[in-house]
Every structure is written in C-alpha cells, then in structure tokens.
C-alpha cells in the first residue's frame, strides 16, 4: 500500500487509532482458525460511522481492501486479513445502547461481548438465547456476521432468529438502516436475512437491534453417560419424539471426555463411550415433569448413570464438561483443527461412526463433540502443523468427512461459516446457478470488491483463480 494512502487513513482515524507496528500487525494477522495467517498493512480503530464511511470510500478510490474484525474468535478464517488490506477493529464499539423491556428489544453496538448482553438483560428478567461457546469473548457483531449458534440452538434457534434491525456501512461508504422494533414487517426484500451470516462481506455493522424473550422461570440440567454412541443418539431421537424440546442437548465422545477430565478433574468416567448434557427450561411444573421423562428415556436407552443437578451451582459444574471441550482438546497437541459438520439429527450417529472409521483409516486423533439436538457436530483433529505428512492425511480425512456429510443430506457448516477455510467445499455443495447468484449479489453491493474479499467464495469460479490469504507464514 502506498505511503500516501496510509497517511490518508491516519488522517481519518487519528494517529492514536492507526496501528502499524510489527506487533500490532502480527496480533491481528490471524483468528481462531489454525494455519491461516496474513499480516495487514495497518489496524484502524474508527470512532464513528462517519470515519468508517470515509475509510470505505477511500478503499474504492485507491483500491485497497478492508477486513472487519471483532474479538477474532472466528473458526473459518473470516477475519483474517488478505493481501493489500487494513483491519477495521470494532471491539471498542461495546455499548449496550438501549434495553426496551416494553418491546422486548435491545440496541447494541457490534463490539458488545455476548455474555455481557446476557448478564445485562437477565438481571432485568429478560433473555437473549444465542450462546456460542466463545460467549465470554466473542462479540455481537461477529455473531451476526457468522450467524452464530450455541448450546441452546435446538429450542431457541440461532442468531438470525433474534436480529430485528441493523445499521451498517456499505462497502461503497453509504450508511443504511434495515428493520426495526415492529414484530411484523414485510416491506420489500428481507435484507436482514441476507446480511446475517454474510461474514463481513456485504457491510460493516454499527448498530444491531436484537430480540429478547422473557427469561425462563427455571431449568433443570442432567448429565447422562453411555457405553455406546448409538445409545446416546437414540436417546435424543426418543426425547424429541415425545415432544420434549430441551434447550440444550450436547454430546461428547470418549476422546473428548478424557481430554476434559485431564483438564478439569471434575470426575468424568474415563471409560464412558459418550456423554449427553441435557437441559430443560420453562415453567417450574413443566420443567420438573420433563426432567423426569428425560431421565427415564436416558435410562431406557442404557445410560450407565444419569446425574441430575441439585441446584444452579451444581448445574454449572455439570455444564463444565461441555464448555471446556475445545480448551481441553487444544492442550493435547500443538494444532487443533475444529470443524463444523451438520446433518439431520437422525443421521448424527451414522456420521459419528463414519468419522471414527475415517480417523482410524488415516491414523488420526479426532474427538467429536457438538449439538446433538440439532445435528451439529464438531469433529476436532488433534495434530501438529509442523508434521507435513500428517497434515496431508488430515486434509484427506476431512474431505472424506465432508463428502459423507453431504451424502447424508448435511451441510459443510452449521455455525462457523465458510470464510477462507471451507471455500473449496462450498462449490461441491452449492449448485452453479446459486453460486452465480451469490457472486452477483456481492458484485452489486461491493462493485470494486474492497470489503473482506475472497471470503466464502471468489468472484471468479475456481477454475479462473481464487483470491485468498496464504497459509500460515513463517
């Protein structure tokens, strides 16, 4: 990038909000995705939407790229800089602007930490259901960009179900407002559903209006252990068949159970083949009845033990097993590749069995955990990126895993997004006409391809070359 352009950017945000030291560029060169890294030319901390608009206009005039970033917890490379780019860091935009109890809504800035919003509204007897695993670190803006899910997705849905309005800066610099507090609004195209999950490629959020619901009166948490994964899967199917919709149905296999126990020492049985974490919530009498039914179904399907939480503190202890899964696995080997395959929940057991067979075929250590209630599995390979031969086996294994996922009627990502990491898989999943529509939407909104280019897909088909960040440098 030319020095004159750098000077103009410094002039827009101020010298104190223009970071270009080697340390700053290194820190913002990667996100939570392993083996993808590229340093930006600079890191910008805009103070208002007018500065963001000016930055985007300059990007179009002088042909450089802008990559939005929140906390950098993404797992598909969505916030990794690309060539000739600056990072637009939004984590200081962290104000909860308004909580409207009458209309059950909240206006928030994109840098608000998800758990902070939870705490604020729950103190008022309200509830914001989306709860991604990184909720103590990730931001609302990042959640909206990736359409993040979480442990409560089965009953309450994902981020898109709770976005009512957005203010954002377009790639060309204009500011638009879409949506509002109206419960019903069908005027024009539904731009919100297009924007949510667009992975920072169609606009930069400056405000988000989220929907709230009344806080559940109470909840009950259970932990069930099984010898066989198939018994755990059949438990989930029967619970749903009995018209019980738990807010949480989480799954851990033996590899993950042992990694969590090594990490937390909370007394998990190391010989268990699988573990289910279940939680029902709602009115007190309904919760008590449903918890009894869930426990009975678990035992019917050969649960070796069912632990029912005594109180809220005990429930938090039981949830530790699931919340600590990724952190525990990340301690085992230098490189942790956390993936995101989703199938109809009736096919979850078949996918797990196939993953186990693939891991043995390629002599790899793969732990499985995820959201059993909605068929969202996180096969996690424990490896070492310095071992090039093993990485080749990892790549082949995940190609087979995703081929099987698609064969079972699934999708390559349920909540992490496509980003840079899964572009190759997307073209295997989406038909060419649909891919062309996506490209045309991107071109219409971002004609000069300045905002987060090369993420999700390239503007040219893969046979014509791709724009993407290089693999991890040096």
N, C-alpha and C positions, 0 to 999 in steps of 0.2 A: 504494500500500500504506500502511495506517495506521501512524503512528509507534509505536503500542503493539505492533504485530506486529513491527516492526523491532527494537524493544527486546527482545522475547522471543527473537528469533533471535540477537541479540547475546549474550544471556544463555546460550543453549545452547552456542554455539561459542567464546565468549570474545571480548573486544574485539579482540584481536590477530588473530583469524581471521574477522573480519567487515569486509569491504572495501566501502565505498560512495563512494569519492572519484570525481570525474568521470573521472579517468584509468583507474581500475580498471574502472569500468563500460564505458568505451569499448573497452578492450583485450579485454574478454570479450563484446563485442556481436556478434561475427562469428566464423566459422570459415574453412575453406579455400574455401568456396563464394562465387563472386563475386556482388555485387549483392543480397545478403540480409544485413540487419543490423538489430538491435534491442537497445537497452540494457536490462540487467536493473535491478531495484531495488537489488540488492546481490550480492556474491560471497561465498560461505561456504566455509570450508576446514575441514570436520569432521575430528576426530581419531580417532574410533572409530565403530563401527556403532551404538552407543547414541545418539550425537549425531545420526546420520543418521535413526534411527528416530524420535527426538523431533522432528526437523525435518519429517518426513513426517506425523506425527500432527498437528502444528500446522498444516500446509498444509491438511489435511482439515477442521480445526476452523475456520480463519479464511479459507479459500477463496483461497489464492494458489497459484501454480504453481512447480514445481521442475524445473530443467533440468540434468541431469548433464553433466559436461564433463571430458575428459582433456587432451590436448595441443591440441585444436581444429584438427586437420588434416583433418577430415571434408569431403567434397565434395558433400554433398547438403543442407546446412543443418541437420543433425540436432542439433547442439549450439548452435544459435543461440537466444537467449532469445526468449520470447514475451511478450505483454502481462501485466503484474502477476506477474512471475516473479523468482526468485532463481536464480543459477547455483551448482551444487554442484560445486566444483572438486576433482577426485580425483587430481591429478598428484603430490601428495606421498605418496600411498599406493604407494610404489615399492620395496617389499622383495620379494626372492625368498625366500620363507619356507622352502622345503624343496625339494631335488632328491633324489628317491628313485631311485637307479640300479637297485635290485633290481626295482622295479615300473615303471620307465620312466615316471615322472610327475614333475611339479613343481607345488607350490602357490605361487602368486604373487599379489601384490596387484594391483589393476586399474591402478595408475599406473606399473607397470614398463614401461620402454621396450622395444619388441620386440627391437631389436638388442642390448640388454644381456642379455636372456634367451638370444639366440643365442650370444653370446660365453661366457656362463657355462656353458651345457650343452656346447658344442662343446669347451671346454677339458677336459671330462670324457669325451670320446669319444661324446657323445650329440648329438641333432639335433632341433631344433624347426623343421619345414619352412615354415610360413606366413611369407612375406616380402613384405609390402606395400611399395610404392615409397617410402613415407614411414617405413620401419622405423627409421631413426635418430632419429625424433621421435615417432612415434605410440606409443600405449600398448596394452597387452594388453586392458584394459577396453574401449577404443574398438574394437579389432579384433573382440572378441566381440560388441559391440553391433551392428557393421555386417557381421559375418561376412566379414571382410576376406580377400582372396585374395592374389595376388602372382605373381611370376615363376615360382615352382615349382609352380603350381597344377595343371598338366597331369598330372604324375606323382604328386604328393603330396596333392592336394586343397586345401581351404581351411580356415579357422579352425574351422568346425563339426566337422570330422573329427578335431580334436585337443582338444576340450573334453570332459573326463570328469566334472567336477563344478563346482558353483557355490554359493557362499554369497552371498545377496543380501537386501537390504531391500525389501520390497514397498511399493507406493505407499501402503498403509494403515499402514505402520510395522512390521509383523511381519517377523521375520528367518526365512528358510527356507534349508535345505541340500538340494541335489539332486545325486545322483550320488556317485561315489567311485572308488576305485582298482580296483574289480572290472572285469575285462575283459568279463565278461558280467553284464548286469543288465537284466532286462525287467520289473521290478516296477512296475506302474502306468503311467500315461501318461508318455511321454518329454518331460518338461518342458524338458530341456536344449535340444532342437532347437527348441522354441518360443521359449525365451529368447534363444538365439544368433541374432543378426540382428534382434532386436526394437527396435533403435535407441533404447535408453534409455527406452522407453515402458512397460515392464512391471516394471522393478525396477532397483535400483542395486547393482551388483556390489561386494562387499567382499573376496572371495577367488575365485580361479579355479584349478581343477585341470586342467593340460594334459598331454596325452600326448606322450611323447618317443619317438624311434626311434633305433636305432644310427646313428652318423654314417657316411655313405658312405665307403668306403675311398679312393676317388679320383674325379676328374672330368676332363672334357675340354671345353673351350669352343671354338666355331667361330663365325666371322662370315662370312656369305655375302652378296654384292652381286648385284643383278639389274637388268636394264633394265626388265622388266615386272613389275607387281604380280602378275599371274596366274601367272607362273612361280614366284614365291615361294610362292603359295598351293598350287600343285600339288606343290611340294617337300614341304610339310608333310603333305599328304594321302598321298603315297607313303611318307614316313617312317613314319607310323602304320600304313599298310597292310603294311609289312614287320615289324610287331610290335615296332617300336622306340618306346619311350616316353621321350623326353628329359625331363629335369626342367625344362628351360627351352626354350621356342620363342617368341621375341619378334620383333615386326615394327615397322619404321619406314618411312614413306613419304618421298618426296623432300623435301617441305616440312620434315619433322622432321629429316631427315639434315642439311640445310643449316643449320637453326637450331642443332643440336647442334654442328656444325663451327664456326659463328660463335662459339659459347660456349666450346668446349673446345680447339679447334685440335689435334685428335688425328689428322688426316689422312684423314677420311672422303671418299670420292669424291663430289663435288657433283653429278655427272651421273647417279648411280645412281637408278633409279626406286623401288627398295625394298631393304631390308636385313633379313636374318634373323640373330638372335643365338640360337645353339643350344648347349645344354649337356647332356651325358650323364654320369651318375654311377653308382657301384656298385663292384663288384669290378674290380680292375685289368685283368684279361684281357678281361672283358666290355666294359668302357669302351673299351679300345683297338679291339676289333672293331667296336663300334657306331659309334665316331667315324669309322672308315674307311668304313663303309657310309653314314653320314650325309653325309660329304664327297662320296662318289660320287653319291649321289642329288641333291645340290645341283648338281653339275656336269652331270648328266644333264638337269636342268631349266634349263639355260642360265645358271647362275651365272657372272657375268663374272670373279669372283675369290672364292676361299674362303681365309680366313685361319684357321689352326689355332694355338691358343695354345701357346707353347713351355713355359710354366710357370705357376705360380699368379699371379705378378705380372703376366705378360702377359695372363692371363685377366681379371684385374681391369681392365686397360686396355681390353680389348675390351668388357667389360660397361659401361664408362663411357658408351658411346653410348646404351644403353637407360636407364640410371639417371639420366642427365642430361636426358632428353627433356622432362619437364614444366618443369624450371627453365629450359631453353634456350628453349622456346616462350614462357614467361612474360616474357622480356626483349624480345620483338618488339613488342608493343603493350600499352597500359595495362591492358586487361582480357583475361583468359584464361579461357575457358569450357571446362572439361574435362568431357566427358560419358563415358558408360559404357554402350555398347550391346553386347549379346551375342547371337550366333546360333549354330546348329550349325556347327561349324568348316568343314563342306563348303560353307556359304553365305557364308563370310567374304569371298571375292573379290567375290561379287555385291554384298555390302553396301558394300565399299570403292568399287567402281565407281559405285554409286548415290550415295554421299556426294560423290565427285568431281563428278558431274553436278549435284548439288544445290548445291554450293559455287559452281560456275560460273553456275548459274541465278540465284543471289542475289548474285553478285559478292562472295563472302566468301573469306577466307583460312582454310582448315580443314586442319590437319595431322592425320594418322592414325598412331597407334601403338597397341601393345597386345599381348595374349597370343594369338598366332596359334594356339597349340596347343589352346586351349580356346574359341576363337571370341569372345573378349572384346576388343572394340575400344574405344579411347578417342579418338573424333573431337573435336578441340580447336579451337575457333574463336578466332581472334586478332582482337580488336575493341577498341572504346573505348566504355565505357558512357555517356560524355557525348554520343555521337552517337546520338540517339534514333531517327533514321530507319534507321540501320544496325542498331540493336538490334531493330527491328521485322522486318527481313529475317532476322536471326539466329533469332528466335523461329519464324518461318515455316519456316526451313530445318530446325531441329531437330524441329519437328512432322513434317515430311516424312521425316526420317531415322528417327524412331521408328515412324512408320507402316510404313515399309519394313522395319524391324527386326522388327516384329510379323508382317508378311506373310510374312517368311522363317522364321517359326517361332521367333523370338527373344524376348528379354526386355528390359525397359527398364533393368535394372541387373544387372550380374554381381557387383559387389563394393562399390560406393559407397553403396548404399542409396537409399531413396526420400526420406526426410526431408521438407523443405519443397519442394525443387526439382522433384520429379517426381510430386507428388500428382495433378496433372491427368492425367498419362499412365497412372497406375496404374488408374484407373477405366475406361480404354479397354482395359486388358489383362485385368483380373480380372472374372469374371462376378459379377453382383449377389448371388447366394446366397453365394459365397465371401467377398465383401466384407462381407456381413452377419455371417458367422461371425467374421471378424476384429474387427468392431466389438463383437460380443457378448463376445469374449474380453477385449478392452480394458475394457469396462464391468464385467465380472465381477471383474477383478483391480484395477482403478482406478475404483471407482464414482463418485468425485467429479471424475475427470479432472484430477488435480493434477500428474501426472508427465509432463513433456515433451509436453503436449497439442498436437494439431494436426499432429504429425509422422506420416508415412506416409499417413494418411487422417484426415478429420474424422469425429467421431462421428455427425454428421448427413450424409446424402447431399449432394452438391454443390449440388443444386437448393434445399436448405434453408439454405445458407450455410456458410462454412468459417471455422475459426479458424486463422490463420497469422500468421507475422511479416510486417511490412510490408517493402517493398523498401528497399534501402539508403537511409538517411536522410542528409539534409543534406550 
